[in-house]
Amino acid sequence: MPGIRPLPWQRWLLIHALELRPDGRFRFRTVIVLVARQNGKTTIVEVKNLWKMFVLGVPLVIGTAQNLDISEESWDKAVEIVEATPELAAEVEHVDRTNGKKALRLANGSRWKIAAASRKGGRGLSGDDVNLDELREHQTWDSWGAVTKTTMARENAQIWAYSNAGDDKSIVLNTLLEQARAAAEGGGDPTLGLFEWSAPEDVKCTCGRPGNTHRADCRLQDRDAWAQANPSLGYTITEEAIASALSTDPEPIFRTEVLCQHVPDMTPEWSVITQDAWNAVVDPASQIVGTVAFAADVTPDRSAGSIAVAGRRADGLGHVEVTDARPGTAWIVPRLVELVKRWKPCAVVVDAAGPAGSLIAPLEAAGLEVVKPSAREAGQACGALYDAVMPPKQPPPEWRPSVRHLDQIELNAAIAGAQKRPLGDAWAWARLGLDVDISPLVAGTLALWGHAKFAHLQKEARVPMVALR
């Protein structure tokens, strides 16, 4: 293909995945390509789709991915190649660059369309070549069922699915891999082809080191294993880049993204605040002395909510505590009214942009003054908690963590499962896609911020705050 020079592994894949049967039809109707990230799957899409359009003249090629930008990126690059090659550009009849509706149509009638990865994606179309990227992100069969069935009336159609390894939530990928491996061993569907580059399953951390510091004899340092999952190593990927990823990635991320290995869960626990750092600030006897601040939060599905309190101890260190963590949300307003009446806090904080924002009106109707942090302040609150617990990379001798907690189960679980989400130049706690209730953490973060911002405005009574729960 003009303008594209496939790497050796890409050429090998195209030759064998496009093998023909004696009757001239493709040997494989479904092709699964499993390879580590950044090895050049996009080039495969470009070469194969354009070859089928210009050489075979197939009526319709469909591209789809969980993130529409990814399937559009392949399309964009292919269109650039076509338009930059005079003999190919002469065959173009129309290019539609409308976002979400991108399409390339040739004079021979062949089209390349982009479809959304959803239960509606591709319905009403008849596809001759269907491409699904990021197959590991398919946690239901909705998108697969919608777009792959466009090929049912096409005798020589192919479905190409691309991915790196996933976790236990990758339902579609895991099922297809199991079927494809069975087919490779002589059982199952012979038209299902698996082309896999991955490190052996026993390549995992063996040195027992905490964090991302791995000894030279750790299996994750195995250069041969790196090469097994990265066929572009030495061409477009360097050992230096992989070594850098190993030094910064949590092990589950490195294994799925770089070694193309299945792991039980790609979301590593304790990936924001480490378990060692959090355990280091446990004090079951910790108590607030003086002014307090409360905050409330609820889960996105409103199945549970939490109230937290923060303040200062007698030694000047901060204290954060979950006062309540219960199912539902109906209890939160009356409980906060009760707590405010008893403890007269310097602030009651609720994030107006979060799911607890619906509590603000009833709280204010009950006579409470609610502090509503801006997005910037919410990011500052997360950063402040992080800085109070996590040591800097090169901590000065005088550095000490500045907050304590009671080792509560609800708060510990939230910290362990927490993830970041970008918030401008800062970050905040991610709410969606988690298997843990982080409302105790969000409430505690906002309570600490509220106390830091407003406590100095209220005269403190030096009375220990105990028996909140």
C-alpha positions as CSV (number, residue, x, y, z in Angstrom):
1,M,0.0,0.0,0.0
2,P,1.6,3.4,-1.0
3,G,2.7,5.5,2.0
4,I,2.6,2.6,4.5
5,R,5.5,0.3,5.3
6,P,4.3,-2.5,7.6
7,L,6.6,-3.9,10.3
8,P,7.5,-7.6,10.0
9,W,4.9,-8.7,12.5
10,Q,2.2,-6.6,10.8
11,R,3.1,-8.1,7.4
12,W,3.0,-11.6,8.9
13,L,-0.4,-10.9,10.5
14,L,-2.0,-9.6,7.3
15,I,-0.7,-12.5,5.3
16,H,-2.0,-15.2,7.6
17,A,-5.2,-13.5,8.8
18,L,-6.2,-13.0,5.2
19,E,-5.6,-16.6,4.2
20,L,-8.1,-18.1,1.7
21,R,-9.9,-21.4,1.6
22,P,-9.9,-23.5,-1.6
23,D,-13.2,-21.8,-2.7
24,G,-11.6,-18.3,-2.5
25,R,-13.3,-17.2,0.7
26,F,-11.4,-16.0,3.7
27,R,-10.3,-18.8,6.0
28,F,-11.2,-16.7,9.1
29,R,-14.5,-15.0,9.5
30,T,-13.6,-13.6,12.9
31,V,-10.0,-12.4,13.6
32,I,-8.9,-11.6,17.2
33,V,-5.7,-9.5,17.4
34,L,-4.3,-9.5,20.9
35,V,-1.1,-7.4,21.4
36,A,0.3,-4.9,23.9
37,R,-0.4,-1.2,23.6
38,Q,1.3,1.1,21.0
39,N,2.6,-1.7,18.8
40,G,0.8,-0.5,15.7
41,K,-2.7,-1.9,15.6
42,T,-3.8,1.3,13.8
43,T,-1.5,0.5,10.9
44,I,-3.2,-2.9,10.5
45,V,-6.6,-1.2,10.3
46,E,-5.4,1.3,7.7
47,V,-3.6,-1.2,5.4
48,K,-6.3,-3.9,5.6
49,N,-9.3,-1.6,5.2
50,L,-7.8,0.4,2.3
51,W,-6.7,-2.9,0.5
52,K,-10.2,-4.3,0.8
53,M,-11.7,-1.0,-0.6
54,F,-9.3,-0.3,-3.4
55,V,-8.3,-3.9,-4.4
56,L,-11.3,-6.0,-3.5
57,G,-13.9,-3.3,-3.8
58,V,-15.9,-4.5,-0.8
59,P,-19.2,-2.5,-0.5
60,L,-18.8,-1.5,3.2
61,V,-16.1,-1.3,5.9
62,I,-17.2,-0.4,9.4
63,G,-15.0,1.0,12.1
64,T,-16.0,1.1,15.8
65,A,-14.4,1.5,19.2
66,Q,-15.6,2.2,22.8
67,N,-14.0,5.6,22.4
68,L,-15.2,6.9,19.0
69,D,-12.1,9.0,18.7
70,I,-10.0,5.9,18.3
71,S,-11.9,4.5,15.4
72,E,-12.0,8.0,13.8
73,E,-8.2,8.3,14.3
74,S,-7.7,5.2,12.1
75,W,-10.1,6.7,9.5
76,D,-8.3,10.1,9.6
77,K,-4.9,8.6,9.0
78,A,-6.2,6.4,6.2
79,V,-7.8,9.4,4.5
80,E,-4.6,11.4,4.8
81,I,-2.7,8.5,3.0
82,V,-5.3,8.3,0.3
83,E,-5.3,12.1,-0.3
84,A,-1.5,12.2,-0.4
85,T,-1.3,9.5,-3.0
86,P,-2.4,10.7,-6.4
87,E,-3.4,7.3,-7.8
88,L,-5.6,6.6,-4.7
89,A,-7.0,10.2,-4.5
90,A,-8.2,9.8,-8.1
91,E,-10.5,7.0,-6.9
92,V,-12.2,9.1,-4.2
93,E,-15.8,10.2,-4.8
94,H,-16.6,11.8,-1.4
95,V,-15.2,12.4,2.0
96,D,-17.5,13.3,4.9
97,R,-15.6,14.7,7.9
98,T,-18.6,15.4,10.1
99,N,-17.7,14.3,13.7
100,G,-19.5,11.1,14.5
101,K,-20.5,10.5,10.9
102,K,-17.2,10.3,9.1
103,A,-17.2,8.3,5.9
104,L,-15.0,7.7,2.9
105,R,-16.6,6.7,-0.4
106,L,-14.8,5.6,-3.6
107,A,-15.8,5.7,-7.2
108,N,-16.2,1.9,-7.2
109,G,-18.9,2.3,-4.5
110,S,-16.8,1.0,-1.6
111,R,-17.4,2.9,1.7
112,W,-15.7,3.2,5.1
113,K,-18.0,4.4,7.8
114,I,-17.6,5.0,11.5
115,A,-20.2,3.6,13.9
116,A,-20.7,4.1,17.6
117,A,-19.8,1.2,19.9
118,S,-23.3,0.8,21.3
119,R,-26.3,-1.4,21.1
120,K,-27.5,0.7,18.2
121,G,-24.1,1.0,16.4
122,G,-24.2,-0.3,12.8
123,R,-27.8,-1.4,12.9
124,G,-29.5,-1.1,9.5
125,L,-26.1,-1.6,7.7
126,S,-24.6,-4.6,5.9
127,G,-20.9,-4.8,6.6
128,D,-18.2,-6.6,4.7
129,D,-15.4,-5.8,7.1
130,V,-16.1,-4.8,10.7
131,N,-13.4,-3.5,13.0
132,L,-13.8,-3.3,16.8
133,D,-11.0,-1.7,18.8
134,E,-10.5,-1.8,22.6
135,L,-12.4,-5.1,22.9
136,R,-11.3,-5.4,26.5
137,E,-13.6,-2.5,27.3
138,H,-16.7,-4.3,26.2
139,Q,-18.3,-5.4,29.5
140,T,-21.6,-6.4,27.8
141,W,-22.5,-8.0,24.5
142,D,-24.6,-5.0,23.3
143,S,-22.1,-3.4,20.9
144,W,-20.7,-6.8,19.7
145,G,-24.2,-8.0,18.9
146,A,-25.2,-4.8,17.1
147,V,-22.2,-4.3,14.8
148,T,-21.0,-7.8,14.1
149,K,-24.5,-8.9,12.9
150,T,-24.2,-6.5,10.0
151,T,-22.1,-9.2,8.4
152,M,-24.7,-12.0,8.5
153,A,-25.8,-11.5,4.9
154,R,-22.3,-11.2,3.5
155,E,-20.8,-14.5,2.4
156,N,-17.1,-13.4,2.6
157,A,-17.3,-10.9,5.4
158,Q,-14.7,-10.5,8.2
159,I,-14.9,-9.2,11.8
160,W,-11.6,-7.9,13.1
161,A,-11.3,-7.3,16.9
162,Y,-8.3,-5.6,18.4
163,S,-7.2,-5.3,22.0
164,N,-4.6,-5.7,24.6
165,A,-5.4,-8.0,27.6
166,G,-8.1,-7.1,30.0
167,D,-9.4,-8.2,33.4
168,D,-12.3,-10.1,34.7
169,K,-14.8,-7.4,33.6
170,S,-13.7,-7.9,30.0
171,I,-16.6,-10.2,29.3
172,V,-16.6,-10.2,25.5
173,L,-12.8,-10.5,25.1
174,N,-12.4,-13.3,27.7
175,T,-15.2,-15.3,26.1
176,L,-13.8,-15.0,22.6
177,L,-10.3,-15.8,23.7
178,E,-11.5,-19.0,25.4
179,Q,-13.3,-20.0,22.2
180,A,-10.4,-19.1,19.9
181,R,-7.9,-21.1,22.0
182,A,-10.2,-24.0,21.9
183,A,-10.5,-23.7,18.1
184,A,-6.6,-23.5,17.8
185,E,-6.5,-26.9,19.6
186,G,-8.8,-28.5,17.2
187,G,-12.2,-27.9,18.8
188,G,-14.7,-25.1,18.3
189,D,-15.2,-22.8,15.4
190,P,-12.4,-23.2,12.7
191,T,-13.3,-19.8,11.2
192,L,-12.3,-18.0,14.5
193,G,-8.7,-17.0,14.4
194,L,-6.6,-15.8,17.3
195,F,-3.3,-13.9,16.6
196,E,-1.7,-13.2,20.0
197,W,1.4,-11.6,21.3
198,S,1.7,-11.7,25.1
199,A,4.1,-12.6,27.9
200,P,3.7,-16.0,29.6
201,E,1.2,-15.9,32.6
202,D,4.0,-16.7,35.1
203,V,5.8,-13.5,34.3
204,K,4.8,-11.4,37.3
205,C,6.5,-9.7,40.2
206,T,8.6,-12.2,42.2
207,C,10.8,-9.9,44.3
208,G,8.2,-8.9,46.8
209,R,9.2,-5.2,46.6
210,P,6.6,-2.6,47.6
211,G,5.6,0.0,45.0
212,N,7.2,0.0,41.6
213,T,10.8,-0.8,42.5
214,H,11.7,-4.2,41.0
215,R,15.0,-6.0,41.5
216,A,17.0,-7.0,38.4
217,D,16.0,-10.7,38.9
218,C,12.3,-9.9,39.1
219,R,10.4,-11.7,36.3
220,L,8.9,-8.4,35.2
221,Q,12.4,-7.4,34.2
222,D,12.5,-10.3,31.7
223,R,13.5,-8.7,28.3
224,D,12.4,-11.9,26.4
225,A,8.9,-11.5,27.9
226,W,8.8,-7.9,26.9
227,A,9.6,-8.9,23.3
228,Q,6.9,-11.6,23.3
229,A,4.2,-9.0,24.0
230,N,5.7,-6.2,21.9
231,P,6.5,-7.3,18.4
232,S,7.4,-3.7,17.6
233,L,10.3,-3.8,20.1
234,G,13.4,-2.5,18.3
235,Y,11.4,-0.8,15.6
236,T,9.0,1.7,17.2
237,I,9.3,0.7,20.9
238,T,12.5,0.8,22.9
239,E,13.5,-1.2,26.0
240,E,14.1,2.2,27.7
241,A,10.4,3.1,27.2
242,I,9.3,-0.3,28.7
243,A,11.7,0.0,31.6
244,S,10.3,3.5,32.3
245,A,6.7,2.1,32.3
246,L,7.8,-0.6,34.7
247,S,9.2,1.9,37.2
248,T,6.0,4.0,37.2
249,D,3.1,1.7,36.6
250,P,1.3,-0.4,39.2
251,E,1.9,-4.0,38.5
252,P,-1.7,-4.8,37.1
253,I,-1.4,-1.8,34.7
254,F,2.1,-2.8,33.5
255,R,1.0,-6.4,32.9
256,T,-2.1,-5.6,31.0
257,E,-0.9,-2.7,28.9
258,V,2.8,-3.7,28.3
259,L,2.9,-7.5,28.8
260,C,-0.6,-8.1,27.4
261,Q,-1.5,-10.4,30.3
262,H,-4.9,-11.0,31.8
263,V,-5.2,-9.8,35.4
264,P,-8.2,-10.1,37.8
265,D,-8.6,-6.4,38.1
266,M,-6.9,-3.6,36.1
267,T,-7.8,-1.0,38.8
268,P,-5.1,-1.5,41.4
269,E,-5.9,-0.9,45.0
270,W,-4.0,1.8,46.9
271,S,-2.9,3.4,43.6
272,V,-3.4,7.0,44.8
273,I,-2.5,7.0,48.5
274,T,-0.4,3.9,49.3
275,Q,-1.4,1.4,52.0
276,D,1.8,2.0,53.9
277,A,1.3,5.8,54.0
278,W,-2.4,5.4,55.1
279,N,-1.5,2.9,57.8
280,A,1.2,5.2,59.0
281,V,-1.4,7.8,60.0
282,V,-3.7,5.5,62.0
283,D,-4.4,6.5,65.6
284,P,-7.4,4.8,67.2
285,A,-7.2,7.2,70.1
286,S,-7.3,10.3,68.0
287,Q,-9.7,13.0,69.0
288,I,-10.7,16.4,67.8
289,V,-10.3,19.3,70.2
290,G,-12.2,22.4,69.3
291,T,-13.9,23.5,66.2
292,V,-15.2,21.0,63.7
293,A,-16.4,20.9,60.1
294,F,-18.8,18.4,58.6
295,A,-19.3,17.3,55.0
296,A,-21.7,14.9,53.3
297,D,-21.5,12.9,50.0
298,V,-23.6,10.2,48.3
299,T,-22.8,7.6,45.6
300,P,-23.7,8.3,42.0
301,D,-26.5,5.7,42.1
302,R,-27.7,7.1,45.4
303,S,-27.6,3.7,47.1
304,A,-25.5,5.0,50.0
305,G,-24.2,8.2,51.6
306,S,-21.7,9.3,54.2
307,I,-21.1,12.1,56.6
308,A,-17.5,12.9,57.8
309,V,-16.1,15.3,60.4
310,A,-12.7,17.0,60.5
311,G,-10.8,19.1,63.0
312,R,-7.6,19.6,65.0
313,R,-6.2,17.5,67.8
314,A,-4.5,18.8,70.9
315,D,-1.1,18.4,69.2
316,G,-2.1,20.5,66.2
317,L,-2.4,17.6,63.8
318,G,-5.5,17.2,61.6
319,H,-8.2,14.5,62.3
320,V,-10.7,13.0,59.9
321,E,-13.4,10.6,60.8
322,V,-16.5,9.1,59.3
323,T,-19.5,9.7,61.6
324,D,-22.1,7.9,59.5
325,A,-22.0,5.6,56.4
326,R,-25.5,4.2,55.7
327,P,-27.6,2.9,52.8
328,G,-29.8,5.4,51.0
329,T,-29.9,9.2,51.3
330,A,-33.1,10.0,53.2
331,W,-31.3,10.0,56.6
332,I,-28.6,12.5,55.7
333,V,-30.4,15.8,56.1
334,P,-31.9,15.0,59.6
335,R,-28.6,13.5,60.8
336,L,-26.7,16.7,59.7
337,V,-29.3,18.9,61.4
338,E,-28.8,16.9,64.6
339,L,-25.0,17.1,64.3
340,V,-25.0,20.8,63.6
341,K,-27.3,21.5,66.5
342,R,-25.0,19.6,68.9
343,W,-21.5,20.6,67.6
344,K,-22.0,24.0,66.0
345,P,-19.4,23.4,63.2
346,C,-17.5,26.1,61.4
347,A,-18.8,24.6,58.1
348,V,-21.1,22.1,56.5
349,V,-19.7,21.3,53.1
350,V,-21.5,19.7,50.1
351,D,-20.2,19.5,46.6
352,A,-22.9,21.1,44.5
353,A,-21.6,19.5,41.3
354,G,-21.7,16.0,42.8
355,P,-24.6,13.6,43.5
356,A,-25.0,15.1,47.0
357,G,-25.8,18.5,45.4
358,S,-29.5,17.5,45.6
359,L,-29.3,17.7,49.4
360,I,-28.4,21.4,49.5
361,A,-31.9,22.7,49.1
362,P,-33.4,20.6,51.9
363,L,-30.4,21.4,54.1
364,E,-30.8,25.1,53.6
365,A,-34.6,24.8,54.1
366,A,-33.8,23.2,57.4
367,G,-31.8,26.3,58.4
368,L,-28.3,25.1,57.7
369,E,-25.7,27.2,55.9
370,V,-24.1,25.0,53.3
371,V,-20.6,25.7,51.9
372,K,-20.4,24.8,48.2
373,P,-16.8,24.4,47.0
374,S,-16.0,25.4,43.4
375,A,-14.4,22.8,41.1
376,R,-11.0,24.4,41.8
377,E,-11.5,24.2,45.5
378,A,-12.6,20.5,45.2
379,G,-9.3,19.8,43.5
380,Q,-7.5,21.7,46.2
381,A,-9.2,19.7,48.8
382,C,-8.0,16.4,47.2
383,G,-4.5,17.7,46.9
384,A,-4.5,18.8,50.5
385,L,-5.5,15.4,51.8
386,Y,-2.9,13.8,49.5
387,D,-0.1,16.1,50.8
388,A,-1.1,15.5,54.4
389,V,-0.6,11.8,54.1
390,M,1.8,11.0,51.2
391,P,5.5,11.9,51.7
392,P,7.2,13.8,48.8
393,K,9.5,11.8,46.5
394,Q,12.5,13.4,48.4
395,P,11.0,14.4,51.8
396,P,13.1,16.8,53.8
397,P,14.1,15.5,57.3
398,E,11.5,17.6,59.0
399,W,8.5,16.3,57.0
400,R,5.8,14.5,58.9
401,P,2.3,13.5,57.9
402,S,-0.1,16.1,59.2
403,V,-3.4,14.2,59.6
404,R,-4.6,11.2,61.6
405,H,-7.6,8.8,61.2
406,L,-9.2,6.1,63.3
407,D,-8.7,3.1,61.0
408,Q,-12.4,2.9,60.1
409,I,-13.4,0.1,57.6
410,E,-15.5,2.5,55.4
411,L,-12.8,5.1,55.0
412,N,-10.0,2.4,54.5
413,A,-12.0,0.7,51.7
414,A,-12.7,4.0,50.0
415,I,-9.0,5.0,50.1
416,A,-7.9,1.6,48.8
417,G,-10.2,1.6,45.8
418,A,-10.0,5.3,45.0
419,Q,-8.9,6.6,41.6
420,K,-8.1,10.1,40.2
421,R,-10.0,11.9,37.5
422,P,-8.5,15.0,35.8
423,L,-9.9,18.4,37.0
424,G,-8.2,21.1,34.9
425,D,-4.6,21.4,36.2
426,A,-5.5,19.4,39.3
427,W,-7.4,16.2,40.0
428,A,-10.4,15.0,42.0
429,W,-11.7,11.6,43.2
430,A,-13.2,9.6,40.3
431,R,-16.7,8.5,41.0
432,L,-17.7,6.4,38.0
433,G,-16.5,2.9,37.1
434,L,-15.5,1.9,40.6
435,D,-16.5,-1.1,42.6
436,V,-16.2,0.7,45.9
437,D,-18.2,3.4,47.7
438,I,-15.9,6.4,47.9
439,S,-18.5,8.7,49.6
440,P,-16.7,8.3,53.0
441,L,-13.5,9.5,51.3
442,V,-15.1,12.4,49.4
443,A,-16.9,13.5,52.6
444,G,-13.7,13.3,54.6
445,T,-11.7,15.2,52.0
446,L,-14.3,18.1,52.0
447,A,-14.6,18.1,55.8
448,L,-10.8,18.6,56.1
449,W,-10.9,21.4,53.4
450,G,-13.9,23.1,55.2
451,H,-12.1,23.1,58.5
452,A,-8.9,24.5,57.0
453,K,-10.8,27.3,55.3
454,F,-13.2,28.3,58.0
455,A,-12.0,27.1,61.5
456,H,-10.1,30.3,62.1
457,L,-13.3,32.3,61.8
458,Q,-14.8,30.6,64.8
459,K,-13.7,30.8,68.4
460,E,-12.6,27.3,69.4
461,A,-13.8,25.6,72.6
462,R,-11.0,23.2,73.7
463,V,-13.4,20.3,74.4
464,P,-12.7,16.8,73.0
465,M,-15.2,15.6,70.4
466,V,-16.0,12.0,71.2
467,A,-18.8,9.4,70.7
468,L,-20.0,10.7,67.3
469,R,-21.3,7.4,66.1
